[in-house]
């Protein structure tokens, strides 16, 4: 093996190890996978879901618990969708799979005016189809390929446009309490996933077959976060850590904390965190 090939292989091994450790940590922190789980890996044909499946297949071999994996794709009947790509790939690696066929494309085109963003309705229809399949087939966990950058983008979208302080949780119980959604890539950086997918040469299916442009607001968040990551290394890691260290008494939600009932001499139940005035100014100045 030539030196460039050896260097490339070494880089890949480090990248693969980093992603596997990140996924393992997320699974452990949120108890995402338990013994006997039947996990549906939602495979879209994009880099994220391919990476998710690849890493879970590897973990399945070494995990201290036994769990089953089935790859599921929703064929939404978009014109030009290459129906052969996913079955051929999954058969080549020996993974059980199922293709759900739902013509959600026609529904979306009929309801959403030309030129408007279709992603919202499309997502709801897709989620309904996947939840329905999970309930009918004994699925205990639904694994999605959202990564750390997706979670941060959603966090800022909700702040800037929704007036809410929320993001995508690594583990979620659906509103009807019938399905548990897990996001094992929650600790993984998108740029690492991009490199991993390129190394593995996954047969990527374009995500714009429906003709809809990517949500411009989300795209703006993506550009903002990439700018921060380049200008202030480590900032995104710090922001994500903040999502795991919430102090309700230091916010302003009366439904989350009993501000009205506060009395002198009572503890809020939270460890007080002292931040210097100058440190606060430093943060704001960046």
KAHULIN-V902098 format. One record per backbone hydrogen bond with DSSP energy under -1.0 kcal/mol. CO is the residue of the C=O (numbers start at 1). NH is the residue of the N-H. E is the energy in kcal/mol with one decimal. If there is no record, write none. Layout:
# KAHULIN-V902098
CO,NH,E ; CO,NH,E
This chain:
# KAHULIN-V902098
2,6,-2.6 ; 3,7,-2.8 ; 4,8,-2.4 ; 5,9,-2.4 ; 6,10,-2.3 ; 7,11,-2.4 ; 8,12,-2.3 ; 9,13,-2.4 ; 10,14,-2.1 ; 11,15,-2.3 ; 12,16,-3.1 ; 13,17,-2.2 ; 14,18,-2.3 ; 15,19,-2.4 ; 16,20,-2.4 ; 17,21,-2.4 ; 18,22,-2.2 ; 19,23,-2.5 ; 20,24,-2.6 ; 21,25,-2.6 ; 22,26,-2.1 ; 23,27,-2.6 ; 24,28,-2.2 ; 25,29,-3.0 ; 26,30,-1.9 ; 27,32,-1.9 ; 34,37,-2.1 ; 37,68,-3.1 ; 38,140,-2.2 ; 38,141,-1.5 ; 39,70,-2.3 ; 40,143,-2.9 ; 41,72,-2.5 ; 45,205,-3.0 ; 46,50,-1.9 ; 47,51,-2.1 ; 48,52,-2.5 ; 49,53,-2.3 ; 50,54,-2.4 ; 51,55,-2.4 ; 52,56,-2.4 ; 53,57,-2.4 ; 54,58,-1.6 ; 55,59,-2.6 ; 56,60,-2.2 ; 59,63,-2.4 ; 66,36,-3.5 ; 68,39,-3.2 ; 70,41,-2.5 ; 71,98,-2.1 ; 72,43,-2.6 ; 73,100,-3.2 ; 75,102,-2.3 ; 76,105,-1.7 ; 78,81,-2.0 ; 81,83,-1.6 ; 82,85,-1.4 ; 84,88,-2.2 ; 85,89,-2.2 ; 86,90,-3.0 ; 87,91,-2.4 ; 88,92,-1.6 ; 89,93,-1.2 ; 90,95,-2.4 ; 96,71,-2.5 ; 98,73,-2.1 ; 100,75,-3.1 ; 102,104,-2.1 ; 104,108,-2.7 ; 105,109,-2.4 ; 106,110,-1.8 ; 107,111,-1.9 ; 108,112,-2.9 ; 113,116,-2.1 ; 118,122,-2.4 ; 119,123,-2.5 ; 120,124,-1.8 ; 121,125,-2.5 ; 122,126,-2.4 ; 123,127,-2.7 ; 124,128,-2.2 ; 125,129,-1.9 ; 126,130,-2.2 ; 127,131,-2.7 ; 128,132,-2.2 ; 129,133,-2.0 ; 130,134,-2.3 ; 131,135,-2.5 ; 132,136,-1.7 ; 134,139,-2.1 ; 141,40,-2.7 ; 142,182,-2.9 ; 143,42,-2.3 ; 147,151,-1.9 ; 148,152,-2.3 ; 149,153,-2.7 ; 150,154,-2.2 ; 151,155,-2.0 ; 152,156,-2.2 ; 153,157,-2.3 ; 154,158,-2.3 ; 155,159,-1.5 ; 156,160,-3.0 ; 157,161,-2.6 ; 158,164,-2.4 ; 164,166,-1.0 ; 170,183,-2.5 ; 172,181,-3.2 ; 174,177,-2.3 ; 179,174,-3.0 ; 180,142,-2.6 ; 181,172,-2.9 ; 182,144,-2.6 ; 183,186,-1.9 ; 185,188,-2.2 ; 188,148,-2.2 ; 189,193,-1.8 ; 190,194,-2.7 ; 191,195,-1.6 ; 192,196,-2.4 ; 193,197,-2.8 ; 194,198,-1.8 ; 195,199,-2.4 ; 196,200,-2.4 ; 197,201,-1.2 ; 197,202,-1.3 ; 202,204,-2.0 ; 208,211,-1.6 ; 215,219,-2.3 ; 216,220,-2.0 ; 217,221,-1.8 ; 218,222,-2.4 ; 219,223,-2.3 ; 220,224,-2.3 ; 221,225,-2.7 ; 222,226,-2.2 ; 223,227,-2.0 ; 224,228,-2.2 ; 225,229,-2.6 ; 226,230,-1.8 ; 227,231,-2.5 ; 228,232,-3.6 ; 232,235,-2.2 ; 234,238,-2.0 ; 235,239,-2.5 ; 236,240,-2.5 ; 237,241,-2.3 ; 238,242,-1.7 ; 241,244,-1.4 ; 242,245,-1.1 ; 247,250,-2.2 ; 248,251,-1.5 ; 253,257,-1.9 ; 257,259,-1.8 ; 259,262,-1.6 ; 263,266,-1.7 ; 276,280,-1.7 ; 277,281,-1.8 ; 278,282,-2.2 ; 279,283,-1.9 ; 280,284,-2.0 ; 281,285,-1.8
